[in-house]
Amino acid sequence: MTPRISLLVASLHVALYLVLAMRVVLHRKARNIGVGTRGDPALTRKVRVHANFGEYVPLALLMLALLELAAVSTTWLWTFGIALLVARVLHAVGLGGSPGYSFGRFAGTLLTFITLLAMAALGIWRFVAGAVLVS
């Protein structure tokens, strides 16, 4: 079984990750900043958006792939995958535009956490239900 939904969702996230990385690279090149941020607030935000993506998305994509391999309903897989992508775009736009509170940052963070929690809960439920059926 090929995890096709996870593959597509992961591919879309990789594309977004590369966009976020290029924003950092181009800003560094334009300002001639090699390492660190030299106190540049715009670069600091871009670095944090990119890093935050790298902190949350790999675990979420792993969970999505494991759920797909556990034969979870495609409706759930699409829901989780789309929710995660929307969450990360909202977060990137929100934090990328303002260092303080923004709707995008708040909504993106909340939706990321809800998606992770829901995937974890479904994974635990699948394990428990499988254990009950096996014994």
C-alpha atoms as an extended CHARMM CRD file, in Angstrom:
* protein
*
       135  EXT
         1         1  MET       CA              0.0000000000        0.0000000000        0.0000000000  PROA      1               0.0000000000
         2         2  THR       CA              1.4270000000        3.3430000000       -1.0590000000  PROA      2               0.0000000000
         3         3  PRO       CA              0.4740000000        6.2330000000        1.2430000000  PROA      3               0.0000000000
         4         4  ARG       CA             -0.6940000000        8.3980000000       -1.6670000000  PROA      4               0.0000000000
         5         5  ILE       CA             -2.5310000000       11.0630000000        0.3440000000  PROA      5               0.0000000000
         6         6  SER       CA              0.4080000000       11.5190000000        2.7090000000  PROA      6               0.0000000000
         7         7  LEU       CA              2.7500000000       11.6740000000       -0.2620000000  PROA      7               0.0000000000
         8         8  LEU       CA              0.7950000000       14.5120000000       -1.8730000000  PROA      8               0.0000000000
         9         9  VAL       CA              0.3380000000       16.4050000000        1.3960000000  PROA      9               0.0000000000
        10        10  ALA       CA              4.0380000000       16.0290000000        2.2360000000  PROA      10              0.0000000000
        11        11  SER       CA              4.9990000000       17.2020000000       -1.2520000000  PROA      11              0.0000000000
        12        12  LEU       CA              2.8900000000       20.3380000000       -0.8620000000  PROA      12              0.0000000000
        13        13  HSD       CA              4.4820000000       21.0050000000        2.5200000000  PROA      13              0.0000000000
        14        14  VAL       CA              7.9530000000       20.5790000000        1.0230000000  PROA      14              0.0000000000
        15        15  ALA       CA              7.0780000000       23.1970000000       -1.6020000000  PROA      15              0.0000000000
        16        16  LEU       CA              5.9410000000       25.5900000000        1.1370000000  PROA      16              0.0000000000
        17        17  TYR       CA              9.0940000000       24.8390000000        3.1610000000  PROA      17              0.0000000000
        18        18  LEU       CA             11.2520000000       25.7430000000        0.1720000000  PROA      18              0.0000000000
        19        19  VAL       CA              9.3530000000       29.0160000000       -0.3170000000  PROA      19              0.0000000000
        20        20  LEU       CA              9.9610000000       29.8920000000        3.3360000000  PROA      20              0.0000000000
        21        21  ALA       CA             13.6330000000       28.9250000000        3.0250000000  PROA      21              0.0000000000
        22        22  MET       CA             14.0800000000       31.0430000000       -0.0950000000  PROA      22              0.0000000000
        23        23  ARG       CA             12.6220000000       34.0630000000        1.7220000000  PROA      23              0.0000000000
        24        24  VAL       CA             15.4000000000       33.6790000000        4.3180000000  PROA      24              0.0000000000
        25        25  VAL       CA             18.1250000000       33.0980000000        1.7170000000  PROA      25              0.0000000000
        26        26  LEU       CA             17.1110000000       36.0620000000       -0.4420000000  PROA      26              0.0000000000
        27        27  HSD       CA             16.8680000000       38.3710000000        2.5790000000  PROA      27              0.0000000000
        28        28  ARG       CA             20.3270000000       37.2710000000        3.7530000000  PROA      28              0.0000000000
        29        29  LYS       CA             21.7610000000       37.8690000000        0.3010000000  PROA      29              0.0000000000
        30        30  ALA       CA             20.1320000000       41.2970000000       -0.0760000000  PROA      30              0.0000000000
        31        31  ARG       CA             21.4290000000       42.4340000000        3.3470000000  PROA      31              0.0000000000
        32        32  ASN       CA             24.7360000000       40.5330000000        3.1660000000  PROA      32              0.0000000000
        33        33  ILE       CA             24.0110000000       38.6360000000        6.4060000000  PROA      33              0.0000000000
        34        34  GLY       CA             25.7210000000       35.2550000000        6.5590000000  PROA      34              0.0000000000
        35        35  VAL       CA             25.0520000000       33.8110000000       10.0070000000  PROA      35              0.0000000000
        36        36  GLY       CA             22.5220000000       34.9630000000       12.5710000000  PROA      36              0.0000000000
        37        37  THR       CA             20.2490000000       37.9120000000       11.9590000000  PROA      37              0.0000000000
        38        38  ARG       CA             22.4000000000       40.8850000000       13.0550000000  PROA      38              0.0000000000
        39        39  GLY       CA             19.3230000000       42.2640000000       14.7640000000  PROA      39              0.0000000000
        40        40  ASP       CA             17.3870000000       42.6240000000       11.5070000000  PROA      40              0.0000000000
        41        41  PRO       CA             13.7410000000       42.2960000000       12.6280000000  PROA      41              0.0000000000
        42        42  ALA       CA             12.4220000000       41.2370000000        9.2140000000  PROA      42              0.0000000000
        43        43  LEU       CA             15.0670000000       38.5210000000        8.8980000000  PROA      43              0.0000000000
        44        44  THR       CA             14.4000000000       37.3860000000       12.4600000000  PROA      44              0.0000000000
        45        45  ARG       CA             10.7050000000       36.8740000000       11.6150000000  PROA      45              0.0000000000
        46        46  LYS       CA             11.5260000000       35.0230000000        8.3930000000  PROA      46              0.0000000000
        47        47  VAL       CA             13.9590000000       32.7560000000       10.2260000000  PROA      47              0.0000000000
        48        48  ARG       CA             11.3510000000       32.0330000000       12.9330000000  PROA      48              0.0000000000
        49        49  VAL       CA              8.6190000000       31.2810000000       10.3850000000  PROA      49              0.0000000000
        50        50  HSD       CA             10.9540000000       28.8420000000        8.6270000000  PROA      50              0.0000000000
        51        51  ALA       CA             12.1700000000       27.2800000000       11.8880000000  PROA      51              0.0000000000
        52        52  ASN       CA              8.6810000000       26.9700000000       13.3570000000  PROA      52              0.0000000000
        53        53  PHE       CA              7.5950000000       25.1060000000       10.2350000000  PROA      53              0.0000000000
        54        54  GLY       CA             10.5400000000       22.7450000000       10.6800000000  PROA      54              0.0000000000
        55        55  GLU       CA              9.6280000000       22.1950000000       14.3380000000  PROA      55              0.0000000000
        56        56  TYR       CA              6.0270000000       21.0830000000       13.8240000000  PROA      56              0.0000000000
        57        57  VAL       CA              5.4990000000       19.8320000000       10.2810000000  PROA      57              0.0000000000
        58        58  PRO       CA              7.7810000000       16.7500000000       10.2240000000  PROA      58              0.0000000000
        59        59  LEU       CA              6.0200000000       15.1690000000       13.2010000000  PROA      59              0.0000000000
        60        60  ALA       CA              2.6080000000       16.0010000000       11.7390000000  PROA      60              0.0000000000
        61        61  LEU       CA              3.5110000000       14.4620000000        8.3750000000  PROA      61              0.0000000000
        62        62  LEU       CA              4.8620000000       11.3540000000       10.0950000000  PROA      62              0.0000000000
        63        63  MET       CA              1.5720000000       10.9980000000       11.9780000000  PROA      63              0.0000000000
        64        64  LEU       CA             -0.3980000000       11.4800000000        8.7610000000  PROA      64              0.0000000000
        65        65  ALA       CA              1.6120000000        8.7740000000        6.9720000000  PROA      65              0.0000000000
        66        66  LEU       CA              1.2680000000        6.3700000000        9.9040000000  PROA      66              0.0000000000
        67        67  LEU       CA             -2.4770000000        6.9470000000       10.0240000000  PROA      67              0.0000000000
        68        68  GLU       CA             -2.6990000000        6.2840000000        6.3030000000  PROA      68              0.0000000000
        69        69  LEU       CA             -0.7010000000        3.0770000000        6.6910000000  PROA      69              0.0000000000
        70        70  ALA       CA             -3.0830000000        2.1220000000        9.5270000000  PROA      70              0.0000000000
        71        71  ALA       CA             -5.9320000000        2.3470000000        6.9820000000  PROA      71              0.0000000000
        72        72  VAL       CA             -7.6510000000        5.3640000000        8.5460000000  PROA      72              0.0000000000
        73        73  SER       CA            -10.5150000000        6.7350000000        6.4530000000  PROA      73              0.0000000000
        74        74  THR       CA             -9.4280000000        8.8870000000        3.5320000000  PROA      74              0.0000000000
        75        75  THR       CA            -11.8590000000       11.5610000000        4.7330000000  PROA      75              0.0000000000
        76        76  TRP       CA             -9.8410000000       11.9170000000        7.9320000000  PROA      76              0.0000000000
        77        77  LEU       CA             -6.5460000000       11.8990000000        6.0460000000  PROA      77              0.0000000000
        78        78  TRP       CA             -7.6550000000       14.6410000000        3.6500000000  PROA      78              0.0000000000
        79        79  THR       CA             -9.0910000000       16.6550000000        6.5420000000  PROA      79              0.0000000000
        80        80  PHE       CA             -5.8550000000       16.4420000000        8.5310000000  PROA      80              0.0000000000
        81        81  GLY       CA             -3.6410000000       17.1220000000        5.5170000000  PROA      81              0.0000000000
        82        82  ILE       CA             -5.5920000000       20.1450000000        4.3170000000  PROA      82              0.0000000000
        83        83  ALA       CA             -5.9960000000       21.5020000000        7.8550000000  PROA      83              0.0000000000
        84        84  LEU       CA             -2.2490000000       21.2540000000        8.4400000000  PROA      84              0.0000000000
        85        85  LEU       CA             -1.4240000000       23.0150000000        5.1730000000  PROA      85              0.0000000000
        86        86  VAL       CA             -3.9290000000       25.8040000000        5.8420000000  PROA      86              0.0000000000
        87        87  ALA       CA             -2.5970000000       26.1310000000        9.3970000000  PROA      87              0.0000000000
        88        88  ARG       CA              0.9950000000       26.4790000000        8.2550000000  PROA      88              0.0000000000
        89        89  VAL       CA              0.1340000000       29.0310000000        5.5690000000  PROA      89              0.0000000000
        90        90  LEU       CA             -1.8780000000       31.0620000000        8.1040000000  PROA      90              0.0000000000
        91        91  HSD       CA              0.9920000000       30.9010000000       10.5870000000  PROA      91              0.0000000000
        92        92  ALA       CA              3.6000000000       31.8980000000        7.9910000000  PROA      92              0.0000000000
        93        93  VAL       CA              1.5600000000       34.8620000000        6.7700000000  PROA      93              0.0000000000
        94        94  GLY       CA              0.6540000000       35.9570000000       10.2890000000  PROA      94              0.0000000000
        95        95  LEU       CA              4.1060000000       35.7300000000       11.8690000000  PROA      95              0.0000000000
        96        96  GLY       CA              5.8380000000       36.8470000000        8.6810000000  PROA      96              0.0000000000
        97        97  GLY       CA              3.8720000000       40.0900000000        8.6920000000  PROA      97              0.0000000000
        98        98  SER       CA              4.0260000000       41.0340000000       12.3610000000  PROA      98              0.0000000000
        99        99  PRO       CA              6.1710000000       40.0540000000       15.3460000000  PROA      99              0.0000000000
       100       100  GLY       CA              3.2190000000       40.4880000000       17.7040000000  PROA      100             0.0000000000
       101       101  TYR       CA             -0.2900000000       39.0870000000       17.7720000000  PROA      101             0.0000000000
       102       102  SER       CA             -1.9810000000       38.4860000000       14.4390000000  PROA      102             0.0000000000
       103       103  PHE       CA             -5.0160000000       36.4900000000       13.4570000000  PROA      103             0.0000000000
       104       104  GLY       CA             -2.9600000000       34.3330000000       11.0810000000  PROA      104             0.0000000000
       105       105  ARG       CA             -0.3800000000       33.4760000000       13.7020000000  PROA      105             0.0000000000
       106       106  PHE       CA             -3.0140000000       32.6650000000       16.3230000000  PROA      106             0.0000000000
       107       107  ALA       CA             -5.2830000000       30.7000000000       13.9890000000  PROA      107             0.0000000000
       108       108  GLY       CA             -2.3570000000       28.8770000000       12.3820000000  PROA      108             0.0000000000
       109       109  THR       CA             -0.9350000000       27.8480000000       15.7390000000  PROA      109             0.0000000000
       110       110  LEU       CA             -4.3220000000       26.7740000000       17.0800000000  PROA      110             0.0000000000
       111       111  LEU       CA             -5.1780000000       24.7820000000       13.9540000000  PROA      111             0.0000000000
       112       112  THR       CA             -1.7400000000       23.1160000000       13.9830000000  PROA      112             0.0000000000
       113       113  PHE       CA             -2.2010000000       22.0620000000       17.6190000000  PROA      113             0.0000000000
       114       114  ILE       CA             -5.7730000000       20.8510000000       17.0520000000  PROA      114             0.0000000000
       115       115  THR       CA             -4.6730000000       18.8410000000       14.0110000000  PROA      115             0.0000000000
       116       116  LEU       CA             -1.7710000000       17.2540000000       15.9000000000  PROA      116             0.0000000000
       117       117  LEU       CA             -3.9900000000       16.4340000000       18.8660000000  PROA      117             0.0000000000
       118       118  ALA       CA             -6.7090000000       14.9390000000       16.6650000000  PROA      118             0.0000000000
       119       119  MET       CA             -4.2010000000       12.7960000000       14.7610000000  PROA      119             0.0000000000
       120       120  ALA       CA             -2.6460000000       11.5900000000       18.0200000000  PROA      120             0.0000000000
       121       121  ALA       CA             -6.0570000000       10.7730000000       19.4870000000  PROA      121             0.0000000000
       122       122  LEU       CA             -7.0640000000        8.8530000000       16.3650000000  PROA      122             0.0000000000
       123       123  GLY       CA             -3.7380000000        6.9920000000       16.3960000000  PROA      123             0.0000000000
       124       124  ILE       CA             -4.2250000000        5.9960000000       20.0300000000  PROA      124             0.0000000000
       125       125  TRP       CA             -7.8120000000        4.9700000000       19.3200000000  PROA      125             0.0000000000
       126       126  ARG       CA             -6.7040000000        2.8270000000       16.3600000000  PROA      126             0.0000000000
       127       127  PHE       CA             -4.1040000000        1.1420000000       18.5550000000  PROA      127             0.0000000000
       128       128  VAL       CA             -6.5640000000        0.4440000000       21.3850000000  PROA      128             0.0000000000
       129       129  ALA       CA             -9.2890000000       -0.7340000000       19.0120000000  PROA      129             0.0000000000
       130       130  GLY       CA             -6.7970000000       -3.0170000000       17.2530000000  PROA      130             0.0000000000
       131       131  ALA       CA             -5.5370000000       -4.4020000000       20.5620000000  PROA      131             0.0000000000
       132       132  VAL       CA             -9.0930000000       -5.1660000000       21.6790000000  PROA      132             0.0000000000
       133       133  LEU       CA             -9.8720000000       -6.9120000000       18.3880000000  PROA      133             0.0000000000
       134       134  VAL       CA             -6.6980000000       -8.9930000000       18.5010000000  PROA      134             0.0000000000
       135       135  SER       CA             -7.0180000000      -10.3140000000       22.0610000000  PROA      135             0.0000000000
